[in-house]
Amino acid sequence: MDYRYESSDNSSGRNKCAACFRQFNKMEHLVDHMRTSFHSVHESKCGICRKHCRSFESLREHLIGPLPKQECKNIFNIRGCRYCLTILESSNARRVHQERCQFSNVNAGLLARMATLGIRDSLNIDNGYSRGTQVVALACKMVGGGSDGSLDLCGRVCLIDENENILFHSYIKPLIPVTNYRYDTTGIRPEYLRDAMPLRQAQKKIQDFLCNGEPMWKVKPRGGRARILVGHGLDHDLDRLQVEYPAVMIRDTAKYPPLMKTSKLSNSLKYLTQAYLGYDIQTGIQDPFEDCVATMRLYTRMRSQRHGAEDYSLASDPQNRNNLAAWRQSELERMSPEGLLALSRSDFYCWCLDS
């Protein structure tokens, strides 16, 4: 008999979701749950009980939150990495792993030199001759415009490559007068912007670099020349830079479901860096290079997740449209919870697919 199907007796676990372990009174309710939950191999999983969690935050709550599963908490306290939430074989293995898993902050001396750095420009268009899709991170710092200084204007921008090398750094001269330099957090003084690169020039440089010689309408996530762009709150940064870029090439740590709160709101970059990388950022005067490094490290950590292989990983892929279709209701109700889970697909693009 096919593993996906079970006999009609209502045995223990018959109506229990194989992913989140939620129990239902009727099999039809479990089927409805699977249609809306989008459980998949790309969800965060407890290394002890194998429960699927929608985000790393919900997994963290499951392991060490206010109301954790006690058995999992006890094991995690001995063998769990506090940063990546992996369960190791022993407490000694955990200690070695956690030392490697924790990053250190970027060099403070370099940040001090960056504060007085003018233009640094290594934005080259290679027309796709580099091997594989290139990944870059972008971050901006905003000064204030308008009568009350509350209008965000890009005053400084930085781009780095995957090896944390600075590709581009410049102060930016906004199109309208600056009324608040926000020095306490930006470190930007009026003289830094007086002869800075005009916004239009920076916009064209960055846009051309990201597209890498490929027309905007031809940009595609795989097999193209355009670069993957990493950042935090990129919608805002790109808007302030007046740069347009296709969503399929953007990896935003503020909008990536596994890194969001259980309430589906964004976490701050400061919190994500402290919780998942193990160091503090944005203390005192903030530097866009520091933000670039943090987002790139978060991206590479998420990309390195190992998940099961699927031919078509998204629920929105045409090949998956009939997986849990209503016209299959009778068939689906005869399937096992594990069989239903095998049909379920993710509603978000997992960054592990970039590797």
C-alpha positions as CSV (number, residue, x, y, z in Angstrom):
1,M,0.0,0.0,0.0
2,D,1.2,3.5,-0.8
3,Y,2.8,5.1,2.3
4,R,0.6,8.2,1.8
5,Y,-2.6,6.4,2.6
6,E,-3.9,4.9,5.8
7,S,-6.8,2.7,6.8
8,S,-10.0,4.5,7.9
9,D,-9.7,3.8,11.6
10,N,-9.2,7.0,13.6
11,S,-5.9,5.9,15.2
12,S,-3.8,8.1,17.4
13,G,-2.2,10.9,15.3
14,R,-4.5,10.3,12.4
15,N,-5.6,13.9,12.3
16,K,-2.4,15.4,13.6
17,C,-0.3,17.7,11.4
18,A,3.0,16.0,10.6
19,A,4.7,19.4,10.6
20,C,3.4,21.6,13.5
21,F,1.8,18.7,15.4
22,R,-1.5,20.5,15.7
23,Q,-4.4,18.1,16.3
24,F,-7.7,18.3,14.5
25,N,-11.1,16.6,15.2
26,K,-11.7,15.7,11.5
27,M,-9.4,14.8,8.6
28,E,-11.1,17.4,6.4
29,H,-9.9,20.1,8.9
30,L,-6.4,18.9,8.7
31,V,-6.6,19.1,4.9
32,D,-7.8,22.7,5.1
33,H,-5.0,23.5,7.5
34,M,-2.4,22.1,5.0
35,R,-3.8,24.4,2.3
36,T,-3.3,27.5,4.4
37,S,-0.2,26.7,6.4
38,F,2.3,26.2,3.6
39,H,4.4,23.8,5.6
40,S,7.5,22.6,3.7
41,V,11.0,21.3,4.0
42,H,12.1,25.0,4.1
43,E,10.7,25.8,7.5
44,S,12.8,25.9,10.6
45,K,12.7,22.6,12.5
46,C,13.4,21.6,16.1
47,G,16.4,19.3,16.1
48,I,14.9,17.4,19.0
49,C,11.2,16.7,18.3
50,R,11.3,17.7,14.6
51,K,8.4,20.2,14.9
52,H,8.2,22.7,12.1
53,C,8.2,26.4,13.1
54,R,7.3,29.2,10.8
55,S,10.4,31.3,11.7
56,F,13.5,31.1,13.8
57,E,11.8,33.3,16.3
58,S,9.0,30.7,16.8
59,L,11.7,28.0,17.0
60,R,13.5,30.0,19.6
61,E,10.3,30.4,21.6
62,H,9.8,26.6,21.3
63,L,13.2,25.9,22.7
64,I,13.9,28.7,25.2
65,G,10.9,31.0,25.2
66,P,8.5,31.9,28.1
67,L,6.6,28.6,27.5
68,P,9.0,26.2,25.8
69,K,8.5,22.5,25.4
70,Q,10.3,21.4,28.5
71,E,11.9,18.2,27.1
72,C,13.4,20.2,24.1
73,K,14.5,23.0,26.4
74,N,16.4,20.7,28.7
75,I,18.3,19.1,25.8
76,F,18.9,22.5,24.1
77,N,20.4,24.0,27.2
78,I,23.1,21.2,27.1
79,R,23.6,20.7,23.4
80,G,22.0,23.6,21.5
81,C,23.8,26.5,19.8
82,R,22.2,29.8,20.9
83,Y,22.9,31.4,17.5
84,C,21.9,29.0,14.8
85,L,19.7,26.9,17.1
86,T,21.3,23.6,15.9
87,I,21.4,20.6,18.3
88,L,24.9,19.1,18.6
89,E,26.0,15.6,19.7
90,S,27.5,16.7,23.0
91,S,28.1,19.7,25.2
92,N,31.8,19.7,24.0
93,A,30.7,19.7,20.4
94,R,28.3,22.5,21.2
95,R,31.1,24.6,22.7
96,V,33.4,24.2,19.7
97,H,30.5,24.8,17.3
98,Q,29.3,27.9,19.1
99,E,32.7,29.5,19.1
100,R,32.8,29.1,15.3
101,C,29.2,30.2,14.9
102,Q,29.6,33.5,16.7
103,F,31.0,36.3,14.6
104,S,33.0,39.2,15.9
105,N,32.2,42.8,15.0
106,V,34.0,44.4,12.1
107,N,37.2,46.1,13.0
108,A,36.6,49.3,14.9
109,G,39.7,50.9,13.5
110,L,38.4,50.4,10.0
111,L,35.1,52.0,10.9
112,A,36.9,55.0,12.2
113,R,38.8,55.3,8.9
114,M,35.6,54.9,7.0
115,A,34.0,57.8,8.8
116,T,36.4,60.2,7.0
117,L,36.6,58.2,3.8
118,G,35.4,60.0,0.7
119,I,34.6,58.2,-2.5
120,R,35.7,54.6,-3.0
121,D,34.5,53.2,-6.3
122,S,35.2,49.7,-7.5
123,L,31.9,49.2,-9.3
124,N,32.8,47.3,-12.4
125,I,30.4,45.9,-15.0
126,D,31.8,42.5,-16.1
127,N,28.9,41.5,-18.4
128,G,28.6,38.2,-16.6
129,Y,32.1,36.9,-17.2
130,S,32.5,36.2,-13.4
131,R,31.6,32.7,-12.5
132,G,28.2,32.2,-10.9
133,T,25.7,34.8,-9.7
134,Q,27.4,37.5,-7.7
135,V,26.0,38.7,-4.4
136,V,26.4,42.3,-3.0
137,A,25.1,44.0,0.1
138,L,23.9,47.6,0.2
139,A,23.2,50.0,3.1
140,C,22.5,53.7,3.4
141,K,22.5,56.3,6.2
142,M,19.9,59.0,6.0
143,V,20.1,62.7,6.8
144,G,16.9,64.8,7.2
145,G,15.2,67.2,4.8
146,G,12.1,69.3,4.9
147,S,11.0,72.0,7.3
148,D,11.3,69.7,10.4
149,G,14.1,67.5,9.2
150,S,12.0,64.4,9.2
151,L,12.2,63.6,5.5
152,D,14.8,60.9,4.9
153,L,17.5,61.8,2.4
154,C,20.4,59.4,1.5
155,G,23.6,61.0,2.8
156,R,25.9,58.0,2.6
157,V,25.9,54.7,0.8
158,C,28.1,51.6,0.9
159,L,28.2,48.4,-1.1
160,I,30.3,45.3,-0.3
161,D,30.9,41.9,-1.9
162,E,30.4,38.5,-0.4
163,N,33.9,38.6,1.1
164,E,33.1,41.9,2.9
165,N,35.3,43.9,0.6
166,I,34.1,47.5,0.0
167,L,33.0,47.9,-3.6
168,F,31.6,51.4,-3.3
169,H,31.4,54.0,-0.6
170,S,30.4,57.6,-1.0
171,Y,28.7,60.5,0.7
172,I,25.7,61.6,-1.4
173,K,24.6,65.1,-2.1
174,P,20.7,65.1,-1.9
175,L,18.6,66.8,-4.5
176,I,17.1,69.1,-1.8
177,P,18.7,71.0,1.1
178,V,19.6,69.1,4.3
179,T,18.0,70.5,7.4
180,N,19.1,67.9,9.9
181,Y,22.4,66.0,9.6
182,R,21.4,63.7,12.5
183,Y,25.1,63.7,13.5
184,D,24.6,61.7,16.7
185,T,23.7,58.6,14.6
186,T,25.1,59.3,11.1
187,G,28.4,61.1,11.9
188,I,27.8,63.2,8.8
189,R,28.8,66.9,8.9
190,P,27.8,69.6,6.4
191,E,31.3,69.7,4.9
192,Y,31.1,66.0,4.0
193,L,28.2,66.6,1.6
194,R,29.3,69.9,0.2
195,D,31.3,68.4,-2.7
196,A,29.8,64.9,-2.4
197,M,28.7,62.7,-5.3
198,P,25.3,64.0,-6.7
199,L,22.4,61.6,-6.1
200,R,21.7,61.2,-9.8
201,Q,25.3,60.1,-10.5
202,A,25.3,57.6,-7.6
203,Q,21.9,56.2,-8.7
204,K,23.1,55.5,-12.2
205,K,26.4,53.9,-11.0
206,I,24.6,51.6,-8.6
207,Q,21.8,50.7,-11.0
208,D,24.3,49.8,-13.8
209,F,26.4,47.8,-11.4
210,L,23.5,45.8,-10.1
211,C,22.2,45.0,-13.6
212,N,25.7,44.2,-14.7
213,G,25.1,44.9,-18.4
214,E,21.8,43.2,-18.5
215,P,18.6,45.1,-19.5
216,M,16.2,45.5,-16.6
217,W,13.4,43.6,-18.4
218,K,15.7,40.6,-19.0
219,V,16.9,40.3,-15.3
220,K,16.2,36.8,-14.0
221,P,17.2,35.0,-10.8
222,R,19.1,32.2,-12.4
223,G,21.5,32.1,-15.3
224,G,21.6,35.9,-15.8
225,R,24.3,38.5,-15.3
226,A,22.5,40.6,-12.8
227,R,23.7,40.6,-9.2
228,I,21.7,39.4,-6.1
229,L,21.2,42.4,-3.7
230,V,21.2,41.9,0.0
231,G,20.2,44.4,2.7
232,H,17.8,45.3,5.5
233,G,14.8,47.5,4.6
234,L,15.9,47.7,1.0
235,D,12.6,49.1,-0.2
236,H,13.3,52.3,1.7
237,D,17.0,52.5,0.7
238,L,16.4,51.9,-3.0
239,D,13.6,54.4,-2.9
240,R,15.8,57.1,-1.4
241,L,18.5,56.3,-4.0
242,Q,15.9,56.3,-6.7
243,V,17.1,52.9,-7.9
244,E,14.7,50.4,-9.4
245,Y,15.6,46.7,-9.1
246,P,13.5,43.5,-9.7
247,A,12.2,41.9,-6.5
248,V,13.4,38.5,-7.7
249,M,17.0,39.7,-7.2
250,I,16.5,41.2,-3.7
251,R,17.2,39.4,-0.4
252,D,15.9,41.6,2.4
253,T,16.6,40.4,5.9
254,A,13.7,42.7,7.1
255,K,11.1,40.8,5.0
256,Y,12.5,37.2,5.0
257,P,9.9,35.1,6.8
258,P,12.3,32.9,8.8
259,L,13.9,36.0,10.3
260,M,10.6,37.8,11.1
261,K,8.8,38.0,14.4
262,T,6.1,35.4,15.2
263,S,3.7,38.3,14.7
264,K,5.0,38.5,11.1
265,L,6.5,42.0,11.7
266,S,10.2,42.8,10.9
267,N,13.0,42.4,13.4
268,S,15.5,45.2,13.6
269,L,18.9,44.5,12.1
270,K,20.4,45.3,15.5
271,Y,18.4,42.5,17.1
272,L,19.1,40.0,14.3
273,T,22.8,40.6,14.5
274,Q,22.9,40.1,18.2
275,A,20.6,37.1,18.2
276,Y,21.9,35.2,15.2
277,L,25.5,36.4,14.8
278,G,26.4,37.1,18.4
279,Y,27.7,40.7,18.4
280,D,26.3,44.2,18.7
281,I,26.0,46.9,16.0
282,Q,24.6,50.4,15.7
283,T,26.0,51.6,19.0
284,G,26.7,55.4,18.8
285,I,27.5,56.7,15.3
286,Q,26.3,54.1,12.8
287,D,28.2,53.1,9.7
288,P,26.7,51.6,6.5
289,F,29.6,49.3,6.1
290,E,28.8,47.7,9.5
291,D,25.2,47.2,8.3
292,C,26.3,45.7,5.0
293,V,28.5,43.2,6.8
294,A,25.7,42.2,9.1
295,T,23.2,41.6,6.4
296,M,25.7,39.7,4.2
297,R,26.5,37.4,7.2
298,L,22.8,36.8,7.9
299,Y,22.2,36.1,4.2
300,T,25.1,33.6,3.9
301,R,23.9,31.9,7.1
302,M,20.4,31.5,5.8
303,R,21.7,30.4,2.4
304,S,23.8,27.6,4.0
305,Q,20.7,25.9,5.5
306,R,20.4,22.4,4.2
307,H,16.8,21.4,3.2
308,G,15.3,18.5,1.3
309,A,15.4,18.7,-2.5
310,E,12.2,19.4,-4.4
311,D,11.7,19.8,-8.1
312,Y,9.3,22.8,-7.6
313,S,9.6,24.4,-4.2
314,L,7.0,27.2,-4.3
315,A,3.3,26.7,-3.7
316,S,2.8,29.3,-6.5
317,D,4.7,27.2,-9.1
318,P,2.2,26.0,-11.8
319,Q,3.3,22.4,-11.3
320,N,2.0,22.5,-7.7
321,R,-1.4,24.1,-8.3
322,N,-3.3,20.8,-8.0
323,N,-1.3,19.4,-5.0
324,L,-4.0,20.2,-2.5
325,A,-6.8,21.2,-4.9
326,A,-10.4,21.1,-3.6
327,W,-11.4,18.6,-6.3
328,R,-9.0,16.1,-4.7
329,Q,-10.7,16.4,-1.3
330,S,-11.8,12.8,-0.9
331,E,-8.4,11.5,-2.0
332,L,-6.6,13.9,0.3
333,E,-8.7,12.9,3.3
334,R,-7.5,9.3,2.8
335,M,-3.9,10.3,2.9
336,S,-1.6,10.1,5.9
337,P,-0.4,13.3,7.5
338,E,3.0,12.6,6.2
339,G,1.6,12.2,2.7
340,L,-0.1,15.6,2.9
341,L,3.1,17.2,4.1
342,A,5.0,15.7,1.1
343,L,2.5,17.6,-1.1
344,S,2.7,20.9,0.7
345,R,5.0,23.6,-0.6
346,S,6.4,26.9,0.8
347,D,4.8,30.3,0.2
348,F,8.2,32.0,0.3
349,Y,11.5,31.7,-1.7
350,C,14.0,30.0,0.5
351,W,17.5,31.5,0.3
352,C,19.0,28.0,0.4
353,L,17.9,27.8,-3.3
354,D,20.6,30.4,-4.2
355,S,23.4,27.9,-3.3
